[in-house]
Amino acid sequence: MASLGLLLSVLGLVLCGATSLRLSALGASTSKKPIIGVLMQRCHGKDMKALGKYYIAASYVKFLESAGARVVPIRVDLKDEEYQKLFQSINGILFPGGSVNIKKSGYAHVAKIFYTLAIQSFGAGDYFPVWGTCLGFEELTYLVSGESLLTLTNTIGIKMPLNFTKGTLHSRMFQNFPADLLLSLAIEPLTANYHKWSLSMKMAILSLFQQWKDTSIQCMASSGIQRKRLMSGGHRAFPTHLTL
């Protein structure tokens, strides 16, 4: 997961587009705060199940609220037609971090529905941002490529700087990013990393970059071999963003 400060700075820009286009059609009496869905996950383990059937990590709710949004939880056990109705009632969706199967799970099924609807609506002139972080990052790479591109990495509980790419300053994600914070992220270990899996730049180039472009990467040394992995990126056309 990238640092919260980094994500908050760019999320506000993404949400502004969602507010201006989607809410403008709902009338003057409607709140101008964008309504963002957050995909829920089933509780696993005895301790978590004692608290309820589904959960959202509170940090994601605070993350969105800090950027001016209101949050709607999206359960993973609804009928498909109910997701269609939900899609018409919200302004964007966040696929959060967690630990479920990106191919066969309720999370994966619902993510595919909303991603497909978002792409279709964009073709019709709508603006519905999709943001994937951590597990959501992994899910989006699978939805785009149709295959698992992940590589096992030893990146759990470490802090690292970011290596920005040549397209960073012109990307939707970073074009209005504060220059001093961008510099700090490049030279200081400000991003927290809790990942068992990552996406190598080799796999990203082979399978993603016809549709996506990278905005930041990280360089890692493993067994004496230098490797690069994708840390953030966005679709070349659609308002779809991912951060590891």
C-alpha positions as CSV (number, residue, x, y, z in Angstrom):
1,M,0.0,0.0,0.0
2,A,1.4,3.4,-0.9
3,S,1.6,6.2,1.7
4,L,-1.7,7.8,2.7
5,G,-0.5,11.3,2.0
6,L,0.3,10.4,-1.6
7,L,-3.1,8.8,-2.2
8,L,-5.0,11.7,-0.5
9,S,-3.3,14.3,-2.7
10,V,-4.4,12.7,-5.9
11,L,-7.7,11.3,-4.8
12,G,-9.2,14.7,-4.4
13,L,-8.5,15.4,-8.1
14,V,-10.1,12.2,-9.2
15,L,-13.2,12.8,-7.0
16,C,-13.7,16.3,-8.4
17,G,-14.4,14.9,-11.8
18,A,-16.9,12.4,-10.4
19,T,-18.7,15.2,-8.6
20,S,-18.9,17.6,-11.5
21,L,-20.2,15.2,-14.1
22,R,-22.4,12.7,-12.2
23,L,-24.0,14.8,-9.5
24,S,-24.8,17.7,-11.8
25,A,-27.6,15.7,-13.3
26,L,-29.2,14.9,-9.9
27,G,-30.5,18.4,-9.1
28,A,-29.4,21.4,-7.1
29,S,-30.7,20.0,-3.8
30,T,-28.3,17.0,-4.0
31,S,-25.1,17.1,-1.9
32,K,-22.0,18.0,-3.8
33,K,-19.9,15.4,-2.0
34,P,-19.2,12.5,-4.3
35,I,-20.6,9.1,-3.1
36,I,-17.9,6.5,-3.4
37,G,-18.5,2.7,-3.1
38,V,-16.0,0.6,-1.3
39,L,-16.0,-3.1,-2.0
40,M,-16.5,-5.2,1.2
41,Q,-14.9,-8.6,2.0
42,R,-16.1,-11.5,4.0
43,C,-14.8,-12.0,7.5
44,H,-12.5,-15.0,7.9
45,G,-11.3,-16.6,11.1
46,K,-13.1,-17.0,14.4
47,D,-12.2,-13.6,15.8
48,M,-13.3,-11.6,12.8
49,K,-16.5,-13.6,12.3
50,A,-17.5,-12.8,15.8
51,L,-17.7,-9.1,14.7
52,G,-19.9,-9.6,11.7
53,K,-20.1,-11.2,8.2
54,Y,-18.3,-8.5,6.2
55,Y,-15.7,-5.8,6.8
56,I,-14.0,-2.7,5.3
57,A,-10.8,-1.5,6.8
58,A,-11.5,1.8,8.5
59,S,-8.4,3.4,7.0
60,Y,-10.1,3.3,3.5
61,V,-13.2,5.0,4.8
62,K,-11.2,7.7,6.5
63,F,-9.0,8.0,3.3
64,L,-12.1,8.8,1.2
65,E,-13.8,11.0,3.8
66,S,-10.6,13.1,4.1
67,A,-10.8,13.8,0.4
68,G,-14.4,15.0,0.7
69,A,-16.3,11.9,-0.2
70,R,-19.1,10.0,1.4
71,V,-18.7,6.2,1.6
72,V,-21.2,3.5,0.7
73,P,-20.2,-0.2,1.5
74,I,-20.7,-2.6,-1.4
75,R,-21.5,-6.1,-0.2
76,V,-20.4,-9.1,-2.2
77,D,-23.6,-11.3,-1.9
78,L,-26.1,-9.2,-3.8
79,K,-27.9,-10.1,-7.0
80,D,-26.3,-8.7,-10.2
81,E,-29.2,-6.4,-10.9
82,E,-28.8,-4.8,-7.5
83,Y,-25.2,-3.9,-8.5
84,Q,-26.6,-2.2,-11.6
85,K,-28.8,0.0,-9.4
86,L,-26.0,0.7,-7.0
87,F,-23.8,1.8,-10.0
88,Q,-26.4,4.4,-10.9
89,S,-26.4,5.7,-7.3
90,I,-22.7,6.3,-6.7
91,N,-20.0,8.3,-8.3
92,G,-17.0,6.0,-8.2
93,I,-15.7,2.9,-6.5
94,L,-12.6,1.8,-4.6
95,F,-11.3,-1.8,-4.6
96,P,-9.4,-2.0,-1.3
97,G,-6.6,-4.1,0.0
98,G,-7.2,-7.5,1.6
99,S,-6.6,-11.2,1.0
100,V,-9.0,-13.0,-1.3
101,N,-8.7,-14.8,-4.6
102,I,-8.6,-12.4,-7.5
103,K,-10.1,-14.9,-9.9
104,K,-12.8,-16.8,-7.9
105,S,-14.3,-14.9,-5.0
106,G,-17.2,-12.6,-4.3
107,Y,-14.8,-9.7,-4.3
108,A,-13.5,-10.7,-7.8
109,H,-17.1,-11.2,-9.1
110,V,-18.4,-7.8,-8.0
111,A,-15.2,-6.0,-9.0
112,K,-15.6,-7.3,-12.6
113,I,-19.2,-6.1,-12.6
114,F,-18.3,-2.5,-11.6
115,Y,-15.3,-2.4,-13.8
116,T,-17.3,-3.5,-16.8
117,L,-20.1,-1.0,-16.1
118,A,-17.5,1.8,-15.6
119,I,-15.9,1.2,-19.0
120,Q,-19.3,1.0,-20.7
121,S,-20.5,4.2,-19.1
122,F,-17.3,6.1,-20.1
123,G,-18.1,5.2,-23.7
124,A,-21.5,6.8,-23.2
125,G,-19.9,10.0,-21.9
126,D,-20.1,9.3,-18.2
127,Y,-17.2,9.7,-15.7
128,F,-17.0,6.9,-13.1
129,P,-13.5,6.5,-11.6
130,V,-12.3,3.1,-10.4
131,W,-9.4,3.0,-7.9
132,G,-7.6,-0.1,-6.9
133,T,-5.2,-0.3,-4.0
134,C,-3.2,-3.3,-2.9
135,L,-5.5,-6.3,-3.5
136,G,-7.5,-3.9,-5.7
137,F,-4.4,-3.2,-7.7
138,E,-4.0,-7.0,-8.2
139,E,-7.6,-7.4,-9.2
140,L,-7.5,-4.6,-11.8
141,T,-4.4,-6.1,-13.4
142,Y,-6.3,-9.4,-13.7
143,L,-9.4,-7.8,-15.1
144,V,-7.4,-6.0,-17.8
145,S,-5.1,-8.8,-18.8
146,G,-7.3,-11.9,-18.1
147,E,-4.5,-13.6,-16.3
148,S,-2.6,-13.5,-13.1
149,L,0.6,-11.5,-13.6
150,L,1.8,-11.5,-10.0
151,T,5.3,-12.4,-8.8
152,L,6.1,-13.4,-5.2
153,T,8.2,-10.7,-3.5
154,N,9.6,-10.2,-0.1
155,T,8.0,-6.8,0.5
156,I,6.1,-7.1,3.8
157,G,6.6,-4.4,6.4
158,I,9.2,-2.3,4.6
159,K,9.5,1.3,3.6
160,M,10.8,2.4,0.2
161,P,11.0,5.5,-2.0
162,L,9.4,5.7,-5.4
163,N,11.1,5.9,-8.8
164,F,8.9,8.1,-11.0
165,T,8.7,7.5,-14.7
166,K,9.0,10.1,-17.5
167,G,5.2,10.3,-17.9
168,T,4.6,11.1,-14.2
169,L,4.2,14.8,-14.4
170,H,1.7,14.6,-17.3
171,S,-0.4,11.8,-15.8
172,R,-3.9,12.4,-14.3
173,M,-2.6,11.0,-11.1
174,F,0.4,13.3,-10.6
175,Q,0.0,16.3,-12.9
176,N,-1.2,18.6,-10.0
177,F,0.8,16.9,-7.3
178,P,2.8,19.2,-4.9
179,A,6.4,19.3,-6.2
180,D,8.0,19.2,-2.7
181,L,6.0,16.1,-1.8
182,L,6.9,14.5,-5.1
183,L,10.6,15.1,-4.4
184,S,10.3,13.7,-0.9
185,L,8.6,10.5,-2.2
186,A,11.5,10.1,-4.7
187,I,14.3,10.4,-2.2
188,E,12.9,9.3,1.1
189,P,11.4,5.9,2.1
190,L,7.9,7.2,2.7
191,T,5.8,4.4,1.2
192,A,4.7,1.6,3.5
193,N,4.7,-1.8,1.8
194,Y,2.8,-4.9,2.9
195,H,2.7,-7.1,-0.1
196,K,3.2,-10.8,-0.6
197,W,2.8,-10.3,-4.3
198,S,3.8,-7.6,-6.8
199,L,3.7,-7.0,-10.5
200,S,7.1,-7.0,-12.2
201,M,7.8,-4.3,-14.8
202,K,8.6,-7.2,-17.2
203,M,5.1,-8.6,-16.9
204,A,3.5,-5.2,-17.0
205,I,5.3,-4.3,-20.2
206,L,4.3,-7.6,-21.8
207,S,0.6,-7.7,-20.7
208,L,-0.6,-4.2,-19.7
209,F,1.1,-1.3,-21.3
210,Q,-0.9,-1.2,-24.5
211,Q,-3.8,0.0,-22.4
212,W,-2.1,1.3,-19.3
213,K,0.9,3.6,-18.5
214,D,3.1,3.6,-15.4
215,T,3.6,6.6,-13.2
216,S,5.9,5.1,-10.5
217,I,7.9,2.0,-9.9
218,Q,10.3,0.6,-7.3
219,C,13.7,-1.0,-7.7
220,M,14.5,-4.0,-5.5
221,A,17.5,-6.2,-5.1
222,S,16.7,-9.9,-4.6
223,S,19.4,-12.6,-4.4
224,G,21.8,-10.2,-6.0
225,I,19.4,-9.5,-8.9
226,Q,18.0,-6.0,-9.5
227,R,14.2,-6.1,-10.2
228,K,11.6,-3.5,-10.9
229,R,7.9,-3.6,-9.9
230,L,5.0,-1.4,-10.8
231,M,3.8,0.9,-8.0
232,S,1.2,3.1,-9.6
233,G,-0.4,3.7,-13.0
234,G,-3.5,4.6,-14.9
235,H,-5.5,3.6,-18.0
236,R,-4.6,5.6,-21.1
237,A,-8.2,6.5,-21.7
238,F,-10.5,5.5,-18.9
239,P,-10.5,7.1,-15.3
240,T,-9.1,3.9,-13.8
241,H,-6.2,4.1,-11.4
242,L,-4.1,1.6,-9.4
243,T,-1.6,1.9,-6.5
244,L,0.2,-1.0,-4.9
